Amino acid sequence: MNQGGCHVTNTAVGIAQHRTDQPQADSCHPRGAWSQFAGDLKLARQYAREWKIPAAYGSYEELIADPEIDVIYNSLPNHLHAEWSVRAAQNGKHVLCEKPLALSVGEIDEMIAAARENRVVIAEAFMYRHHPRTHRIQDLIQSGAIGEVRHIDAAYTIQLGRPDNYRWQPEAGGGCLWDIGCYPVSYARMVFGVNPVDVYGKADLSPGGVDQSFSGVLTFPGGATLNFFCSYVLEYRSRMEIYGTAGMLIVENPYSAGRGDVLYLLRGGRRQNIRTAVPRELAQGEVEDIGRATLTGASQQLPLSESREINQILTALHASAGMGAPVSL
């Protein structure tokens, strides 16, 4: 690892099942060896050859024990996020872990303790938090461009299909709230800067027992609200509307914006198209963020304390759906 600049020269995209994509390296991105575990050593080596990766492993234990690896990217199924992030931390590895970071507040507390005790960084991988358009939206809100934000309306729906996917399995932490509902929930938490005072959720369960659709209302201090809907069984839609006392923002594809996705500012009867930069790779910002945190000690854009609060909200929404009543936080 190069401690003198913003480079990580021996790193890993380690704990992941076989993927067809690979994060790219640039700037403060990790560069050099991207190591991969693909379920068995034969597949791992095949994947390594395909992507010109110099190292492959036949087990998670072997990967996290390698002293040449500095950072682990954990994209395992949800129920394995906490366990293997903690085990990686105990082996002295920094961890960029996919969302949701864990399936309970208790698991996140274990991750926080492991990071502290082993002096490593654990970060939750919400790509949108590092996107230039998200930063522009934050600037517009903080500058008062739309006045005081009073309501957010968001929808995120996909047609998942793939009946053997772990997202349909309750024991693996499946369901659309954990997987895609976490996006509007975390976004609203970012905008308002605090947890809601209460939440109300309603789930439409699949035959296997996971929420295939989920709707929720979050009420924040002072009465501001988020109304969101997510689903695995509807046509793709990713849109957010942020309502303020002096205007509103319309955000198409707020969580993985590309060049064709629009951001409109509506104010005084006029609509303005706000253009922002688009990174070459959507994962660029989150990788740069953990690179800065590990090399320079810089603060993370999404600290574990905030990930913990997001988990509290998601857990409360699940509890509310089960009870059929609002839950206070």
FIMI-817588 format. One record per residue (C-alpha): residue number from 1; residue in three letters; y, x, z. Coordinates in Angstrom, 2 decimals. Last residue first. Example, Ala and Ser with C-alpha at 12.3 -4.5 7.8 and 13.67 -1.06 7.14 Angstrom:
<nodes>
- k_r_v_u_w
- 2_SER_-1.06_13.67_7.14
- 1_ALA_-4.50_12.30_7.80
</nodes>
This chain:
<nodes>
- k_r_v_u_w
- 329_LEU_5.55_-38.16_16.87
- 328_SER_5.17_-41.94_16.94
- 327_VAL_2.35_-43.66_15.06
- 326_PRO_2.80_-46.91_13.15
- 325_ALA_-0.11_-49.37_13.01
- 324_GLY_-3.25_-50.02_10.98
- 323_MET_-5.22_-47.82_13.38
- 322_GLY_-7.03_-45.73_10.75
- 321_ALA_-3.98_-45.56_8.49
- 320_SER_-1.84_-44.54_11.48
- 319_ALA_-4.26_-41.79_12.46
- 318_HIS_-4.24_-40.39_8.91
- 317_LEU_-0.43_-40.48_8.90
- 316_ALA_-0.35_-38.76_12.31
- 315_THR_-2.52_-35.92_11.00
- 314_LEU_-0.26_-35.52_7.99
- 313_ILE_2.84_-35.40_10.20
- 312_GLN_1.37_-32.93_12.68
- 311_ASN_0.23_-30.76_9.77
- 310_ILE_3.81_-30.60_8.50
- 309_GLU_4.86_-29.51_11.99
- 308_ARG_2.32_-26.68_12.02
- 307_SER_3.43_-25.55_8.57
- 306_GLU_6.96_-25.43_10.01
- 305_SER_5.89_-23.12_12.84
- 304_LEU_3.88_-21.06_10.35
- 303_PRO_7.09_-20.11_8.58
- 302_LEU_7.84_-21.36_5.05
- 301_GLN_10.55_-19.13_3.58
- 300_GLN_8.99_-16.22_5.45
- 299_SER_11.27_-13.89_7.40
- 298_ALA_11.39_-10.31_6.15
- 297_GLY_9.15_-7.77_7.89
- 296_THR_9.65_-5.26_5.08
- 295_LEU_6.20_-4.81_3.59
- 294_THR_4.25_-7.82_4.86
- 293_ALA_7.09_-10.34_4.75
- 292_ARG_8.42_-9.08_1.43
- 291_GLY_4.97_-9.33_-0.18
- 290_ILE_4.40_-12.72_1.41
- 289_ASP_7.54_-13.98_-0.33
- 288_GLU_6.78_-12.26_-3.63
- 287_VAL_3.41_-14.03_-3.73
- 286_GLU_5.03_-17.38_-2.97
- 285_GLY_7.68_-16.86_-5.62
- 284_GLN_5.41_-15.78_-8.46
- 283_ALA_2.88_-18.61_-8.15
- 282_LEU_4.63_-20.65_-10.85
- 281_GLU_4.42_-17.75_-13.32
- 280_ARG_7.24_-16.82_-15.70
- 279_PRO_9.71_-18.39_-13.29
- 278_VAL_11.89_-21.27_-14.47
- 277_ALA_15.66_-20.97_-14.11
- 276_THR_17.71_-24.07_-13.43
- 275_ARG_19.42_-26.78_-15.46
- 274_ILE_21.15_-29.75_-13.85
- 273_ASN_21.50_-32.71_-16.23
- 272_GLN_24.53_-34.71_-15.11
- 271_ARG_24.62_-38.50_-14.95
- 270_ARG_27.85_-40.38_-14.36
- 269_GLY_28.47_-43.66_-12.52
- 268_GLY_30.26_-41.91_-9.67
- 267_ARG_27.34_-39.58_-9.02
- 266_LEU_23.89_-39.17_-10.53
- 265_LEU_22.54_-35.60_-10.53
- 264_TYR_19.54_-35.27_-12.81
- 263_LEU_16.79_-32.68_-12.66
- 262_VAL_14.57_-32.60_-15.72
- 261_ASP_11.20_-31.11_-16.53
- 260_GLY_10.92_-29.46_-19.96
- 259_ARG_11.14_-25.87_-18.74
- 258_GLY_8.45_-26.29_-16.12
- 257_ALA_8.55_-27.69_-12.60
- 256_SER_5.53_-27.35_-10.33
- 255_TYR_6.29_-29.43_-7.21
- 254_PRO_9.26_-31.57_-8.31
- 253_ASN_7.73_-32.85_-11.57
- 252_GLU_10.80_-34.92_-12.49
- 251_VAL_13.57_-34.91_-9.90
- 250_ILE_16.22_-37.62_-9.84
- 249_LEU_19.05_-36.73_-7.45
- 248_MET_21.40_-39.27_-5.94
- 247_GLY_25.05_-39.91_-5.19
- 246_ALA_27.67_-40.29_-2.47
- 245_THR_25.70_-41.76_0.46
- 244_GLY_22.57_-39.91_-0.62
- 243_TYR_19.35_-40.97_-2.31
- 242_ILE_16.69_-38.43_-3.34
- 241_GLU_14.38_-39.65_-6.10
- 240_MET_11.08_-37.88_-6.66
- 239_ARG_8.62_-37.81_-9.53
- 238_SER_5.10_-36.66_-10.31
- 237_ARG_3.01_-39.14_-12.28
- 236_TYR_-0.40_-38.70_-13.82
- 235_GLU_-2.25_-41.96_-14.46
- 234_LEU_-4.04_-43.39_-11.45
- 233_VAL_-7.26_-42.69_-9.55
- 232_TYR_-6.54_-39.68_-7.33
- 231_SER_-3.50_-41.22_-5.67
- 230_CYS_-0.25_-40.53_-3.87
- 229_PHE_2.56_-42.80_-2.69
- 228_PHE_5.71_-41.96_-0.77
- 227_ASN_8.58_-43.65_1.10
- 226_LEU_10.69_-41.19_3.06
- 225_THR_13.31_-42.49_5.45
- 224_ALA_16.65_-41.79_7.15
- 223_GLY_17.09_-43.76_10.39
- 222_GLY_19.12_-41.32_12.50
- 221_PRO_16.09_-39.22_13.34
- 220_PHE_13.51_-39.55_10.57
- 219_THR_11.34_-42.50_9.57
- 218_LEU_8.28_-41.72_7.44
- 217_VAL_6.68_-44.39_5.27
- 216_GLY_3.27_-43.89_3.71
- 215_SER_1.01_-44.72_0.84
- 214_PHE_-2.45_-43.30_0.18
- 213_SER_-4.87_-43.56_-2.71
- 212_GLN_-8.39_-42.12_-3.04
- 211_ASP_-8.49_-41.77_0.74
- 210_VAL_-11.94_-40.42_1.53
- 209_GLY_-14.96_-42.52_2.51
- 208_GLY_-17.54_-41.94_-0.21
- 207_PRO_-16.92_-45.35_-1.78
- 206_SER_-13.24_-44.32_-2.03
- 205_LEU_-10.76_-45.46_0.60
- 204_ASP_-7.36_-47.05_0.02
- 203_ALA_-5.22_-45.68_2.84
- 202_LYS_-2.11_-47.01_4.56
- 201_GLY_0.28_-44.90_6.57
- 200_TYR_3.14_-45.49_8.99
- 199_VAL_5.07_-42.61_10.48
- 198_ASP_7.36_-42.15_13.47
- 197_VAL_10.13_-39.88_14.73
- 196_PRO_10.03_-37.79_11.59
- 195_ASN_9.92_-33.99_11.92
- 194_VAL_13.10_-32.02_11.35
- 193_GLY_14.93_-30.18_8.57
- 192_PHE_15.74_-33.33_6.62
- 191_VAL_15.20_-31.78_3.20
- 190_MET_12.30_-29.52_4.21
- 189_ARG_10.44_-32.30_6.04
- 188_ALA_11.00_-34.47_2.95
- 187_TYR_9.39_-31.79_0.80
- 186_SER_6.50_-31.36_3.24
- 185_VAL_5.67_-35.07_3.04
- 184_PRO_6.22_-35.20_-0.73
- 183_TYR_3.76_-32.30_-1.21
- 182_CYS_1.22_-33.10_1.51
- 181_GLY_0.35_-36.25_-0.41
- 180_ILE_-1.32_-33.97_-2.96
- 179_ASP_-4.39_-32.49_-1.23
- 178_TRP_-4.33_-33.64_2.39
- 177_LEU_-3.19_-37.14_1.40
- 176_CYS_-5.46_-37.29_-1.67
- 175_GLY_-8.75_-37.08_0.18
- 174_GLY_-11.10_-34.27_1.04
- 173_GLY_-11.33_-32.23_4.23
- 172_ALA_-14.73_-30.82_3.33
- 171_GLU_-16.64_-33.29_5.55
- 170_PRO_-14.87_-36.21_3.89
- 169_GLN_-16.09_-35.19_0.41
- 168_TRP_-14.18_-36.42_-2.66
- 167_ARG_-11.93_-33.34_-2.71
- 166_TYR_-15.12_-31.24_-2.74
- 165_ASN_-15.52_-32.00_-6.46
- 164_ASP_-18.89_-33.49_-7.41
- 163_PRO_-17.30_-36.73_-8.70
- 162_ARG_-15.10_-34.82_-11.18
- 161_GLY_-12.50_-37.56_-11.82
- 160_LEU_-9.12_-36.49_-10.47
- 159_GLN_-6.82_-38.91_-12.27
- 158_ILE_-3.45_-37.90_-10.87
- 157_THR_-0.66_-39.47_-8.82
- 156_TYR_2.39_-38.09_-7.03
- 155_ALA_5.10_-40.60_-6.19
- 154_ALA_8.28_-40.05_-4.19
- 153_ASP_11.19_-42.05_-2.77
- 152_ILE_13.61_-40.24_-0.50
- 151_HIS_16.21_-42.02_1.63
- 150_ARG_19.38_-41.40_3.62
- 149_VAL_20.67_-38.03_2.40
- 148_GLU_24.29_-37.60_3.48
- 147_GLY_26.62_-37.03_0.56
- 146_ILE_25.23_-36.45_-2.93
- 145_ALA_26.99_-33.15_-3.68
- 144_GLY_27.38_-32.44_0.04
- 143_SER_27.01_-28.67_-0.32
- 142_GLN_23.75_-28.75_1.64
- 141_ILE_22.24_-31.28_-0.75
- 140_LEU_23.25_-29.40_-3.89
- 139_ASP_22.09_-26.07_-2.43
- 138_GLN_18.71_-27.51_-1.43
- 137_ILE_18.30_-28.91_-4.94
- 136_ARG_19.14_-25.52_-6.42
- 135_HIS_16.57_-23.81_-4.15
- 134_THR_13.95_-26.32_-5.28
- 133_ARG_14.90_-25.55_-8.89
- 132_PRO_14.53_-21.81_-8.31
- 131_HIS_10.92_-22.31_-7.13
- 130_HIS_9.94_-20.74_-3.79
- 129_ARG_9.19_-23.94_-1.85
- 128_TYR_7.53_-25.36_-4.99
- 127_MET_4.60_-22.96_-4.71
- 126_PHE_3.39_-24.26_-1.34
- 125_ALA_0.93_-21.53_-0.33
- 124_GLU_0.83_-21.46_3.47
- 123_ALA_1.44_-18.02_4.95
- 122_ILE_-0.44_-15.77_7.36
- 121_VAL_1.18_-12.41_8.11
- 120_VAL_-0.56_-9.73_10.15
- 119_ARG_-0.02_-8.21_13.57
- 118_ASN_-3.61_-8.75_14.72
- 117_GLU_-2.75_-10.70_17.86
- 116_ARG_0.14_-12.56_16.24
- 115_ALA_-1.72_-13.55_13.08
- 114_ALA_-4.79_-14.58_15.07
- 113_ALA_-2.68_-16.66_17.47
- 112_ILE_-0.93_-18.44_14.61
- 111_MET_-4.28_-19.10_12.94
- 110_GLU_-5.76_-20.52_16.15
- 109_ASP_-2.67_-22.73_16.56
- 108_ILE_-3.21_-23.88_12.98
- 107_GLU_-6.75_-24.94_13.83
- 106_GLY_-5.51_-26.91_16.84
- 105_VAL_-2.89_-28.65_14.71
- 104_SER_-5.68_-29.99_12.55
- 103_LEU_-7.01_-29.82_8.99
- 102_ALA_-5.68_-26.39_8.05
- 101_LEU_-3.14_-24.69_5.77
- 100_PRO_-3.17_-27.70_3.48
- 99_LYS_-2.32_-25.94_1.29
- 98_GLU_-3.66_-22.67_0.00
- 97_CYS_-3.72_-19.61_2.22
- 96_LEU_-1.82_-16.37_1.62
- 95_VAL_-3.42_-14.08_4.18
- 94_HIS_-2.60_-10.62_5.55
- 93_LYS_-5.74_-8.66_6.33
- 92_GLY_-6.42_-6.75_9.56
- 91_ASN_-10.08_-7.72_9.91
- 90_GLN_-9.17_-10.31_12.55
- 89_ALA_-6.69_-11.71_10.03
- 88_ALA_-9.51_-12.19_7.51
- 87_ARG_-11.59_-13.99_10.13
- 86_VAL_-8.65_-16.25_10.97
- 85_SER_-8.03_-17.05_7.30
- 84_TRP_-11.75_-17.62_6.87
- 83_GLU_-12.04_-20.21_9.63
- 82_ALA_-8.70_-21.93_9.02
- 81_HIS_-9.07_-22.51_5.30
- 80_LEU_-12.77_-23.46_5.34
- 79_HIS_-12.32_-27.23_5.77
- 78_ASN_-9.84_-27.31_2.90
- 77_PRO_-12.11_-25.93_0.19
- 76_LEU_-11.52_-22.21_-0.44
- 75_SER_-8.26_-21.03_-1.95
- 74_ASN_-7.66_-18.11_0.40
- 73_TYR_-5.60_-15.29_-1.11
- 72_ILE_-6.32_-12.16_0.93
- 71_VAL_-3.91_-9.27_1.37
- 70_ASP_-4.39_-5.59_2.22
- 69_ILE_-7.70_-4.61_0.63
- 68_GLU_-8.78_-0.96_0.58
- 67_PRO_-10.35_-1.28_4.05
- 66_ASP_-13.03_-3.64_2.66
- 65_ALA_-14.24_-5.79_5.57
- 64_ILE_-12.62_-8.96_4.20
- 63_LEU_-14.60_-8.65_0.96
- 62_GLU_-17.95_-7.81_2.48
- 61_GLU_-17.74_-10.76_4.88
- 60_TYR_-16.83_-13.14_2.06
- 59_SER_-20.01_-12.17_0.25
- 58_GLY_-21.21_-10.66_-3.02
- 57_TYR_-18.07_-8.73_-3.79
- 56_ALA_-16.28_-7.55_-6.92
- 55_ALA_-13.84_-4.68_-7.46
- 54_PRO_-12.08_-3.17_-10.50
- 53_ILE_-10.73_-6.44_-11.92
- 52_LYS_-10.44_-6.39_-15.72
- 51_TRP_-10.11_-10.20_-15.84
- 50_GLU_-13.35_-10.85_-17.70
- 49_ARG_-15.11_-7.89_-16.09
- 48_ALA_-14.23_-9.14_-12.61
- 47_TYR_-15.45_-12.64_-13.46
- 46_GLN_-18.82_-11.29_-14.57
- 45_ARG_-18.98_-9.12_-11.46
- 44_ALA_-18.29_-12.10_-9.23
- 43_LEU_-20.81_-14.21_-11.09
- 42_LYS_-23.53_-11.64_-10.50
- 41_LEU_-22.43_-11.07_-6.90
- 40_ASP_-22.69_-14.69_-5.87
- 39_GLY_-20.17_-17.43_-5.07
- 38_ALA_-17.26_-16.06_-7.09
- 37_PHE_-15.69_-13.47_-4.81
- 36_GLN_-12.68_-11.81_-6.41
- 35_SER_-10.65_-8.66_-6.06
- 34_TRP_-7.29_-8.14_-7.76
- 33_ALA_-6.74_-4.40_-7.80
- 32_GLY_-3.33_-3.12_-8.92
- 31_ARG_-0.32_-5.30_-8.30
- 30_PRO_0.79_-7.61_-5.54
- 29_HIS_3.87_-9.43_-6.75
- 28_CYS_7.22_-7.99_-5.68
- 27_SER_8.18_-7.49_-9.32
- 26_ASP_5.24_-8.63_-11.43
- 25_ALA_1.58_-9.52_-11.12
- 24_GLN_-0.05_-12.66_-12.46
- 23_PRO_-2.15_-15.13_-10.51
- 22_GLN_-5.54_-15.80_-12.11
- 21_ASP_-6.90_-18.96_-13.68
- 20_THR_-10.43_-20.13_-14.43
- 19_ARG_-11.46_-19.94_-10.80
- 18_HIS_-14.83_-19.18_-9.23
- 17_GLN_-14.65_-19.82_-5.48
- 16_ALA_-11.87_-18.12_-3.63
- 15_ILE_-11.55_-15.73_-0.73
- 14_GLY_-10.19_-12.65_-2.39
- 13_VAL_-7.10_-12.61_-4.49
- 12_ALA_-6.97_-9.11_-3.21
- 11_THR_-4.59_-6.25_-2.65
- 10_ASN_-4.33_-2.54_-3.12
- 9_THR_-0.95_-1.66_-4.65
- 8_VAL_1.36_-4.02_-2.82
- 7_HIS_4.84_-3.35_-4.14
- 6_CYS_8.34_-3.97_-2.81
- 5_GLY_9.25_-0.41_-2.03
- 4_GLY_8.69_2.36_0.50
- 3_GLN_5.61_0.93_2.18
- 2_ASN_3.46_1.32_-0.90
- 1_MET_0.00_0.00_0.00
</nodes>
